[in-house]
Amino acid sequence: QVQFVESGGGLVQPGGSLRLSCAASGYIRTYSMGWYRQAPGKQRDLVASITSAGDTNYADSVKGRFTISRDNAENTVYLQMDILKPEDTAVYYCNRDRVSPVLRAKYWGQGTQVTVSS
């Protein structure tokens, strides 16, 4: 089973940028992939997704600021985050998109913490 390892999080000031990486342990070329985030006391939400064909979709809260991309040769998915806001503070996870929650539950990794604060 493919495993996902997220990296690239950290502490950044409002208005700053971060680039998150999601390294998969196996072949993900045919997977739709997503970046999810979970803030303390809140549910985990999808913020960006990319299909196997490269079509992207974003939550309204990040549209115009975040960019999802993928490198199938490297089995890696990226999330470029610009103009970061304090409300973007959360643990960020990558996982498969367009699958049932039961199936998705098998793939959750440790995530990477993003903190936006001055």
BAZA-359791 format. One record per atom (N, C-alpha, C): residue number from 0; residue in one letter; atom name; x, y, z. Coordinates in nm, 3 decimals. Layout:
N
+-----+------+------+---------+---------+---------+
! seq ! type ! atom !      c1 !      c2 !      c3 !
+-----+------+------+---------+---------+---------+
! NUM !    A !   CA !       X !       Y !       Z !
...
+-----+------+------+---------+---------+---------+
***
This chain:
118
+-----+------+------+---------+---------+---------+
! seq ! type ! atom !      c1 !      c2 !      c3 !
+-----+------+------+---------+---------+---------+
!   0 !    Q !    N !   0.084 !  -0.119 !   0.000 !
!   0 !    Q !   CA !   0.000 !   0.000 !   0.000 !
!   0 !    Q !    C !   0.088 !   0.125 !   0.000 !
!   1 !    V !    N !   0.048 !   0.221 !  -0.082 !
!   1 !    V !   CA !   0.124 !   0.346 !  -0.090 !
!   1 !    V !    C !   0.112 !   0.423 !   0.041 !
!   2 !    Q !    N !   0.222 !   0.483 !   0.082 !
!   2 !    Q !   CA !   0.223 !   0.571 !   0.199 !
!   2 !    Q !    C !   0.265 !   0.710 !   0.156 !
!   3 !    F !    N !   0.212 !   0.810 !   0.228 !
!   3 !    F !   CA !   0.242 !   0.949 !   0.197 !
!   3 !    F !    C !   0.319 !   1.012 !   0.312 !
!   4 !    V !    N !   0.424 !   1.087 !   0.279 !
!   4 !    V !   CA !   0.503 !   1.157 !   0.379 !
!   4 !    V !    C !   0.506 !   1.305 !   0.342 !
!   5 !    E !    N !   0.449 !   1.387 !   0.432 !
!   5 !    E !   CA !   0.443 !   1.530 !   0.408 !
!   5 !    E !    C !   0.563 !   1.601 !   0.471 !
!   6 !    S !    N !   0.607 !   1.709 !   0.408 !
!   6 !    S !   CA !   0.718 !   1.788 !   0.462 !
!   6 !    S !    C !   0.705 !   1.931 !   0.412 !
!   7 !    G !    N !   0.786 !   2.019 !   0.472 !
!   7 !    G !   CA !   0.792 !   2.157 !   0.425 !
!   7 !    G !    C !   0.720 !   2.258 !   0.513 !
!   8 !    G !    N !   0.653 !   2.210 !   0.617 !
!   8 !    G !   CA !   0.584 !   2.303 !   0.706 !
!   8 !    G !    C !   0.682 !   2.382 !   0.792 !
!   9 !    G !    N !   0.625 !   2.476 !   0.868 !
!   9 !    G !   CA !   0.708 !   2.556 !   0.956 !
!   9 !    G !    C !   0.635 !   2.680 !   1.004 !
!  10 !    L !    N !   0.712 !   2.769 !   1.064 !
!  10 !    L !   CA !   0.659 !   2.896 !   1.113 !
!  10 !    L !    C !   0.689 !   3.006 !   1.011 !
!  11 !    V !    N !   0.588 !   3.080 !   0.974 !
!  11 !    V !   CA !   0.606 !   3.186 !   0.875 !
!  11 !    V !    C !   0.521 !   3.306 !   0.915 !
!  12 !    Q !    N !   0.567 !   3.424 !   0.880 !
!  12 !    Q !   CA !   0.492 !   3.545 !   0.911 !
!  12 !    Q !    C !   0.375 !   3.564 !   0.813 !
!  13 !    P !    N !   0.273 !   3.634 !   0.856 !
!  13 !    P !   CA !   0.164 !   3.664 !   0.762 !
!  13 !    P !    C !   0.217 !   3.731 !   0.636 !
!  14 !    G !    N !   0.163 !   3.689 !   0.522 !
!  14 !    G !   CA !   0.211 !   3.738 !   0.394 !
!  14 !    G !    C !   0.323 !   3.657 !   0.334 !
!  15 !    G !    N !   0.377 !   3.564 !   0.411 !
!  15 !    G !   CA !   0.487 !   3.482 !   0.363 !
!  15 !    G !    C !   0.442 !   3.363 !   0.280 !
!  16 !    S !    N !   0.540 !   3.281 !   0.244 !
!  16 !    S !   CA !   0.515 !   3.165 !   0.157 !
!  16 !    S !    C !   0.580 !   3.040 !   0.214 !
!  17 !    L !    N !   0.521 !   2.928 !   0.180 !
!  17 !    L !   CA !   0.579 !   2.797 !   0.208 !
!  17 !    L !    C !   0.545 !   2.704 !   0.092 !
!  18 !    R !    N !   0.630 !   2.605 !   0.074 !
!  18 !    R !   CA !   0.602 !   2.502 !  -0.026 !
!  18 !    R !    C !   0.603 !   2.366 !   0.043 !
!  19 !    L !    N !   0.491 !   2.300 !   0.041 !
!  19 !    L !   CA !   0.478 !   2.168 !   0.101 !
!  19 !    L !    C !   0.502 !   2.061 !  -0.004 !
!  20 !    S !    N !   0.560 !   1.950 !   0.040 !
!  20 !    S !   CA !   0.582 !   1.835 !  -0.047 !
!  20 !    S !    C !   0.516 !   1.712 !   0.012 !
!  21 !    C !    N !   0.470 !   1.627 !  -0.075 !
!  21 !    C !   CA !   0.411 !   1.500 !  -0.036 !
!  21 !    C !    C !   0.476 !   1.391 !  -0.119 !
!  22 !    A !    N !   0.560 !   1.313 !  -0.054 !
!  22 !    A !   CA !   0.630 !   1.205 !  -0.122 !
!  22 !    A !    C !   0.555 !   1.075 !  -0.103 !
!  23 !    A !    N !   0.520 !   1.011 !  -0.214 !
!  23 !    A !   CA !   0.450 !   0.883 !  -0.208 !
!  23 !    A !    C !   0.550 !   0.769 !  -0.222 !
!  24 !    S !    N !   0.523 !   0.660 !  -0.153 !
!  24 !    S !   CA !   0.615 !   0.546 !  -0.155 !
!  24 !    S !    C !   0.596 !   0.459 !  -0.277 !
!  25 !    G !    N !   0.494 !   0.489 !  -0.357 !
!  25 !    G !   CA !   0.466 !   0.409 !  -0.476 !
!  25 !    G !    C !   0.404 !   0.493 !  -0.585 !
!  26 !    Y !    N !   0.352 !   0.423 !  -0.680 !
!  26 !    Y !   CA !   0.296 !   0.479 !  -0.803 !
!  26 !    Y !    C !   0.165 !   0.551 !  -0.776 !
!  27 !    I !    N !   0.158 !   0.681 !  -0.812 !
!  27 !    I !   CA !   0.034 !   0.758 !  -0.790 !
!  27 !    I !    C !  -0.018 !   0.821 !  -0.918 !
!  28 !    R !    N !   0.037 !   0.782 !  -1.031 !
!  28 !    R !   CA !   0.002 !   0.847 !  -1.158 !
!  28 !    R !    C !  -0.148 !   0.847 !  -1.184 !
!  29 !    T !    N !  -0.217 !   0.742 !  -1.145 !
!  29 !    T !   CA !  -0.361 !   0.734 !  -1.176 !
!  29 !    T !    C !  -0.449 !   0.790 !  -1.064 !
!  30 !    Y !    N !  -0.387 !   0.834 !  -0.955 !
!  30 !    Y !   CA !  -0.465 !   0.885 !  -0.842 !
!  30 !    Y !    C !  -0.499 !   1.032 !  -0.859 !
!  31 !    S !    N !  -0.621 !   1.069 !  -0.824 !
!  31 !    S !   CA !  -0.648 !   1.209 !  -0.792 !
!  31 !    S !    C !  -0.596 !   1.232 !  -0.650 !
!  32 !    M !    N !  -0.529 !   1.345 !  -0.630 !
!  32 !    M !   CA !  -0.465 !   1.372 !  -0.502 !
!  32 !    M !    C !  -0.515 !   1.504 !  -0.445 !
!  33 !    G !    N !  -0.510 !   1.514 !  -0.313 !
!  33 !    G !   CA !  -0.555 !   1.637 !  -0.249 !
!  33 !    G !    C !  -0.467 !   1.675 !  -0.132 !
!  34 !    W !    N !  -0.468 !   1.802 !  -0.100 !
!  34 !    W !   CA !  -0.411 !   1.852 !   0.024 !
!  34 !    W !    C !  -0.527 !   1.889 !   0.117 !
!  35 !    Y !    N !  -0.517 !   1.841 !   0.239 !
!  35 !    Y !   CA !  -0.618 !   1.864 !   0.342 !
!  35 !    Y !    C !  -0.551 !   1.936 !   0.458 !
!  36 !    R !    N !  -0.632 !   2.003 !   0.539 !
!  36 !    R !   CA !  -0.577 !   2.065 !   0.658 !
!  36 !    R !    C !  -0.675 !   2.054 !   0.773 !
!  37 !    Q !    N !  -0.617 !   2.051 !   0.892 !
!  37 !    Q !   CA !  -0.697 !   2.043 !   1.014 !
!  37 !    Q !    C !  -0.642 !   2.138 !   1.118 !
!  38 !    A !    N !  -0.722 !   2.236 !   1.153 !
!  38 !    A !   CA !  -0.686 !   2.330 !   1.259 !
!  38 !    A !    C !  -0.736 !   2.275 !   1.392 !
!  39 !    P !    N !  -0.677 !   2.319 !   1.502 !
!  39 !    P !   CA !  -0.719 !   2.269 !   1.634 !
!  39 !    P !    C !  -0.869 !   2.288 !   1.656 !
!  40 !    G !    N !  -0.935 !   2.181 !   1.696 !
!  40 !    G !   CA !  -1.077 !   2.188 !   1.725 !
!  40 !    G !    C !  -1.169 !   2.189 !   1.605 !
!  41 !    K !    N !  -1.111 !   2.173 !   1.486 !
!  41 !    K !   CA !  -1.191 !   2.177 !   1.363 !
!  41 !    K !    C !  -1.177 !   2.047 !   1.286 !
!  42 !    Q !    N !  -1.266 !   2.026 !   1.192 !
!  42 !    Q !   CA !  -1.259 !   1.906 !   1.109 !
!  42 !    Q !    C !  -1.152 !   1.922 !   1.003 !
!  43 !    R !    N !  -1.113 !   1.809 !   0.947 !
!  43 !    R !   CA !  -1.015 !   1.809 !   0.840 !
!  43 !    R !    C !  -1.085 !   1.839 !   0.708 !
!  44 !    D !    N !  -1.037 !   1.940 !   0.638 !
!  44 !    D !   CA !  -1.101 !   1.985 !   0.515 !
!  44 !    D !    C !  -1.007 !   1.977 !   0.396 !
!  45 !    L !    N !  -1.063 !   1.953 !   0.280 !
!  45 !    L !   CA !  -0.988 !   1.955 !   0.155 !
!  45 !    L !    C !  -0.967 !   2.100 !   0.113 !
!  46 !    V !    N !  -0.843 !   2.137 !   0.083 !
!  46 !    V !   CA !  -0.816 !   2.274 !   0.039 !
!  46 !    V !    C !  -0.775 !   2.281 !  -0.107 !
!  47 !    A !    N !  -0.719 !   2.175 !  -0.162 !
!  47 !    A !   CA !  -0.678 !   2.176 !  -0.302 !
!  47 !    A !    C !  -0.672 !   2.033 !  -0.353 !
!  48 !    S !    N !  -0.706 !   2.016 !  -0.480 !
!  48 !    S !   CA !  -0.701 !   1.882 !  -0.538 !
!  48 !    S !    C !  -0.651 !   1.889 !  -0.682 !
!  49 !    I !    N !  -0.598 !   1.776 !  -0.728 !
!  49 !    I !   CA !  -0.548 !   1.767 !  -0.864 !
!  49 !    I !    C !  -0.577 !   1.628 !  -0.916 !
!  50 !    T !    N !  -0.635 !   1.622 !  -1.035 !
!  50 !    T !   CA !  -0.666 !   1.492 !  -1.093 !
!  50 !    T !    C !  -0.543 !   1.431 !  -1.160 !
!  51 !    S !    N !  -0.558 !   1.310 !  -1.206 !
!  51 !    S !   CA !  -0.448 !   1.245 !  -1.278 !
!  51 !    S !    C !  -0.417 !   1.319 !  -1.408 !
!  52 !    A !    N !  -0.514 !   1.390 !  -1.461 !
!  52 !    A !   CA !  -0.493 !   1.467 !  -1.585 !
!  52 !    A !    C !  -0.437 !   1.606 !  -1.558 !
!  53 !    G !    N !  -0.428 !   1.642 !  -1.430 !
!  53 !    G !   CA !  -0.372 !   1.773 !  -1.396 !
!  53 !    G !    C !  -0.473 !   1.883 !  -1.373 !
!  54 !    D !    N !  -0.601 !   1.850 !  -1.374 !
!  54 !    D !   CA !  -0.704 !   1.950 !  -1.346 !
!  54 !    D !    C !  -0.705 !   1.978 !  -1.196 !
!  55 !    T !    N !  -0.716 !   2.106 !  -1.162 !
!  55 !    T !   CA !  -0.706 !   2.146 !  -1.022 !
!  55 !    T !    C !  -0.836 !   2.210 !  -0.973 !
!  56 !    N !    N !  -0.851 !   2.206 !  -0.842 !
!  56 !    N !   CA !  -0.966 !   2.270 !  -0.778 !
!  56 !    N !    C !  -0.923 !   2.317 !  -0.640 !
!  57 !    Y !    N !  -0.981 !   2.429 !  -0.596 !
!  57 !    Y !   CA !  -0.940 !   2.490 !  -0.470 !
!  57 !    Y !    C !  -1.061 !   2.530 !  -0.386 !
!  58 !    A !    N !  -1.043 !   2.523 !  -0.255 !
!  58 !    A !   CA !  -1.143 !   2.580 !  -0.166 !
!  58 !    A !    C !  -1.141 !   2.731 !  -0.181 !
!  59 !    D !    N !  -1.256 !   2.792 !  -0.161 !
!  59 !    D !   CA !  -1.265 !   2.938 !  -0.177 !
!  59 !    D !    C !  -1.167 !   3.012 !  -0.087 !
!  60 !    S !    N !  -1.141 !   2.957 !   0.029 !
!  60 !    S !   CA !  -1.055 !   3.025 !   0.127 !
!  60 !    S !    C !  -0.909 !   3.036 !   0.082 !
!  61 !    V !    N !  -0.868 !   2.953 !  -0.015 !
!  61 !    V !   CA !  -0.727 !   2.954 !  -0.057 !
!  61 !    V !    C !  -0.713 !   2.988 !  -0.205 !
!  62 !    K !    N !  -0.823 !   3.003 !  -0.275 !
!  62 !    K !   CA !  -0.818 !   3.029 !  -0.418 !
!  62 !    K !    C !  -0.740 !   3.157 !  -0.446 !
!  63 !    G !    N !  -0.647 !   3.149 !  -0.541 !
!  63 !    G !   CA !  -0.565 !   3.264 !  -0.576 !
!  63 !    G !    C !  -0.439 !   3.278 !  -0.492 !
!  64 !    R !    N !  -0.428 !   3.198 !  -0.386 !
!  64 !    R !   CA !  -0.310 !   3.204 !  -0.298 !
!  64 !    R !    C !  -0.233 !   3.073 !  -0.298 !
!  65 !    F !    N !  -0.301 !   2.962 !  -0.312 !
!  65 !    F !   CA !  -0.236 !   2.829 !  -0.309 !
!  65 !    F !    C !  -0.236 !   2.770 !  -0.449 !
!  66 !    T !    N !  -0.131 !   2.691 !  -0.479 !
!  66 !    T !   CA !  -0.122 !   2.622 !  -0.607 !
!  66 !    T !    C !  -0.079 !   2.478 !  -0.583 !
!  67 !    I !    N !  -0.160 !   2.384 !  -0.630 !
!  67 !    I !   CA !  -0.126 !   2.243 !  -0.619 !
!  67 !    I !    C !  -0.065 !   2.197 !  -0.751 !
!  68 !    S !    N !   0.034 !   2.110 !  -0.742 !
!  68 !    S !   CA !   0.096 !   2.055 !  -0.862 !
!  68 !    S !    C !   0.145 !   1.914 !  -0.831 !
!  69 !    R !    N !   0.185 !   1.844 !  -0.934 !
!  69 !    R !   CA !   0.232 !   1.707 !  -0.913 !
!  69 !    R !    C !   0.343 !   1.673 !  -1.010 !
!  70 !    D !    N !   0.430 !   1.584 !  -0.968 !
!  70 !    D !   CA !   0.538 !   1.532 !  -1.052 !
!  70 !    D !    C !   0.524 !   1.380 !  -1.048 !
!  71 !    N !    N !   0.459 !   1.326 !  -1.149 !
!  71 !    N !   CA !   0.432 !   1.182 !  -1.148 !
!  71 !    N !    C !   0.560 !   1.099 !  -1.159 !
!  72 !    A !    N !   0.660 !   1.152 !  -1.224 !
!  72 !    A !   CA !   0.786 !   1.078 !  -1.236 !
!  72 !    A !    C !   0.851 !   1.059 !  -1.099 !
!  73 !    E !    N !   0.827 !   1.157 !  -1.010 !
!  73 !    E !   CA !   0.886 !   1.152 !  -0.876 !
!  73 !    E !    C !   0.784 !   1.106 !  -0.771 !
!  74 !    N !    N !   0.662 !   1.076 !  -0.815 !
!  74 !    N !   CA !   0.555 !   1.036 !  -0.721 !
!  74 !    N !    C !   0.541 !   1.137 !  -0.608 !
!  75 !    T !    N !   0.538 !   1.264 !  -0.645 !
!  75 !    T !   CA !   0.534 !   1.371 !  -0.547 !
!  75 !    T !    C !   0.424 !   1.472 !  -0.583 !
!  76 !    V !    N !   0.359 !   1.523 !  -0.481 !
!  76 !    V !   CA !   0.259 !   1.628 !  -0.497 !
!  76 !    V !    C !   0.303 !   1.748 !  -0.414 !
!  77 !    Y !    N !   0.283 !   1.867 !  -0.466 !
!  77 !    Y !   CA !   0.328 !   1.989 !  -0.400 !
!  77 !    Y !    C !   0.210 !   2.082 !  -0.371 !
!  78 !    L !    N !   0.231 !   2.167 !  -0.271 !
!  78 !    L !   CA !   0.136 !   2.274 !  -0.244 !
!  78 !    L !    C !   0.216 !   2.401 !  -0.219 !
!  79 !    Q !    N !   0.211 !   2.492 !  -0.315 !
!  79 !    Q !   CA !   0.274 !   2.623 !  -0.299 !
!  79 !    Q !    C !   0.173 !   2.715 !  -0.232 !
!  80 !    M !    N !   0.212 !   2.769 !  -0.118 !
!  80 !    M !   CA !   0.123 !   2.854 !  -0.041 !
!  80 !    M !    C !   0.181 !   2.994 !  -0.032 !
!  81 !    D !    N !   0.111 !   3.090 !  -0.086 !
!  81 !    D !   CA !   0.155 !   3.229 !  -0.086 !
!  81 !    D !    C !   0.054 !   3.316 !  -0.011 !
!  82 !    I !    N !   0.098 !   3.435 !   0.024 !
!  82 !    I !   CA !   0.013 !   3.532 !   0.096 !
!  82 !    I !    C !  -0.056 !   3.462 !   0.213 !
!  83 !    L !    N !   0.024 !   3.395 !   0.293 !
!  83 !    L !   CA !  -0.031 !   3.317 !   0.404 !
!  83 !    L !    C !  -0.095 !   3.406 !   0.509 !
!  84 !    K !    N !  -0.201 !   3.354 !   0.569 !
!  84 !    K !   CA !  -0.277 !   3.426 !   0.671 !
!  84 !    K !    C !  -0.277 !   3.344 !   0.801 !
!  85 !    P !    N !  -0.298 !   3.407 !   0.914 !
!  85 !    P !   CA !  -0.304 !   3.332 !   1.040 !
!  85 !    P !    C !  -0.407 !   3.220 !   1.036 !
!  86 !    E !    N !  -0.516 !   3.239 !   0.964 !
!  86 !    E !   CA !  -0.619 !   3.136 !   0.958 !
!  86 !    E !    C !  -0.578 !   3.015 !   0.874 !
!  87 !    D !    N !  -0.462 !   3.022 !   0.809 !
!  87 !    D !   CA !  -0.409 !   2.906 !   0.738 !
!  87 !    D !    C !  -0.334 !   2.812 !   0.833 !
!  88 !    T !    N !  -0.317 !   2.853 !   0.956 !
!  88 !    T !   CA !  -0.249 !   2.769 !   1.055 !
!  88 !    T !    C !  -0.324 !   2.638 !   1.075 !
!  89 !    A !    N !  -0.253 !   2.527 !   1.055 !
!  89 !    A !   CA !  -0.315 !   2.395 !   1.064 !
!  89 !    A !    C !  -0.208 !   2.289 !   1.039 !
!  90 !    V !    N !  -0.246 !   2.164 !   1.062 !
!  90 !    V !   CA !  -0.165 !   2.052 !   1.016 !
!  90 !    V !    C !  -0.214 !   2.017 !   0.875 !
!  91 !    Y !    N !  -0.120 !   2.008 !   0.782 !
!  91 !    Y !   CA !  -0.154 !   1.982 !   0.643 !
!  91 !    Y !    C !  -0.118 !   1.837 !   0.608 !
!  92 !    Y !    N !  -0.209 !   1.772 !   0.540 !
!  92 !    Y !   CA !  -0.194 !   1.632 !   0.500 !
!  92 !    Y !    C !  -0.220 !   1.620 !   0.349 !
!  93 !    C !    N !  -0.153 !   1.524 !   0.288 !
!  93 !    C !   CA !  -0.192 !   1.488 !   0.152 !
!  93 !    C !    C !  -0.257 !   1.350 !   0.157 !
!  94 !    N !    N !  -0.342 !   1.326 !   0.060 !
!  94 !    N !   CA !  -0.411 !   1.198 !   0.055 !
!  94 !    N !    C !  -0.478 !   1.187 !  -0.080 !
!  95 !    R !    N !  -0.532 !   1.073 !  -0.106 !
!  95 !    R !   CA !  -0.607 !   1.051 !  -0.227 !
!  95 !    R !    C !  -0.737 !   1.131 !  -0.222 !
!  96 !    D !    N !  -0.776 !   1.179 !  -0.338 !
!  96 !    D !   CA !  -0.904 !   1.247 !  -0.353 !
!  96 !    D !    C !  -0.995 !   1.157 !  -0.436 !
!  97 !    R !    N !  -1.124 !   1.183 !  -0.432 !
!  97 !    R !   CA !  -1.223 !   1.111 !  -0.513 !
!  97 !    R !    C !  -1.226 !   0.963 !  -0.480 !
!  98 !    V !    N !  -1.207 !   0.932 !  -0.351 !
!  98 !    V !   CA !  -1.226 !   0.796 !  -0.302 !
!  98 !    V !    C !  -1.314 !   0.805 !  -0.178 !
!  99 !    S !    N !  -1.365 !   0.691 !  -0.134 !
!  99 !    S !   CA !  -1.450 !   0.693 !  -0.016 !
!  99 !    S !    C !  -1.368 !   0.728 !   0.108 !
! 100 !    P !    N !  -1.431 !   0.788 !   0.208 !
! 100 !    P !   CA !  -1.361 !   0.818 !   0.334 !
! 100 !    P !    C !  -1.302 !   0.693 !   0.398 !
! 101 !    V !    N !  -1.367 !   0.580 !   0.381 !
! 101 !    V !   CA !  -1.316 !   0.456 !   0.439 !
! 101 !    V !    C !  -1.184 !   0.420 !   0.374 !
! 102 !    L !    N !  -1.177 !   0.430 !   0.244 !
! 102 !    L !   CA !  -1.052 !   0.400 !   0.174 !
! 102 !    L !    C !  -0.946 !   0.505 !   0.207 !
! 103 !    R !    N !  -0.985 !   0.632 !   0.207 !
! 103 !    R !   CA !  -0.890 !   0.740 !   0.235 !
! 103 !    R !    C !  -0.828 !   0.724 !   0.374 !
! 104 !    A !    N !  -0.904 !   0.671 !   0.467 !
! 104 !    A !   CA !  -0.855 !   0.658 !   0.605 !
! 104 !    A !    C !  -0.730 !   0.571 !   0.614 !
! 105 !    K !    N !  -0.712 !   0.481 !   0.517 !
! 105 !    K !   CA !  -0.597 !   0.391 !   0.519 !
! 105 !    K !    C !  -0.467 !   0.462 !   0.484 !
! 106 !    Y !    N !  -0.476 !   0.581 !   0.429 !
! 106 !    Y !   CA !  -0.359 !   0.648 !   0.373 !
! 106 !    Y !    C !  -0.310 !   0.767 !   0.455 !
! 107 !    W !    N !  -0.382 !   0.810 !   0.559 !
! 107 !    W !   CA !  -0.339 !   0.929 !   0.632 !
! 107 !    W !    C !  -0.198 !   0.912 !   0.689 !
! 108 !    G !    N !  -0.117 !   1.017 !   0.668 !
! 108 !    G !   CA !   0.016 !   1.020 !   0.725 !
! 108 !    G !    C !   0.019 !   1.108 !   0.848 !
! 109 !    Q !    N !   0.140 !   1.153 !   0.882 !
! 109 !    Q !   CA !   0.158 !   1.234 !   1.002 !
! 109 !    Q !    C !   0.128 !   1.381 !   0.980 !
! 110 !    G !    N !   0.131 !   1.424 !   0.857 !
! 110 !    G !   CA !   0.106 !   1.564 !   0.828 !
! 110 !    G !    C !   0.226 !   1.651 !   0.858 !
! 111 !    T !    N !   0.214 !   1.777 !   0.822 !
! 111 !    T !   CA !   0.319 !   1.875 !   0.850 !
! 111 !    T !    C !   0.253 !   2.002 !   0.903 !
! 112 !    Q !    N !   0.309 !   2.054 !   1.012 !
! 112 !    Q !   CA !   0.249 !   2.170 !   1.080 !
! 112 !    Q !    C !   0.287 !   2.299 !   1.008 !
! 113 !    V !    N !   0.186 !   2.380 !   0.981 !
! 113 !    V !   CA !   0.207 !   2.515 !   0.928 !
! 113 !    V !    C !   0.151 !   2.614 !   1.029 !
! 114 !    T !    N !   0.236 !   2.706 !   1.072 !
! 114 !    T !   CA !   0.195 !   2.808 !   1.167 !
! 114 !    T !    C !   0.223 !   2.945 !   1.107 !
! 115 !    V !    N !   0.120 !   3.026 !   1.096 !
! 115 !    V !   CA !   0.133 !   3.161 !   1.041 !
! 115 !    V !    C !   0.110 !   3.260 !   1.154 !
! 116 !    S !    N !   0.219 !   3.326 !   1.193 !
! 116 !    S !   CA !   0.211 !   3.415 !   1.308 !
! 116 !    S !    C !   0.324 !   3.516 !   1.303 !
! 117 !    S !    N !   0.297 !   3.634 !   1.354 !
! 117 !    S !   CA !   0.400 !   3.736 !   1.364 !
! 117 !    S !    C !   0.468 !   3.731 !   1.500 !
+-----+------+------+---------+---------+---------+
***
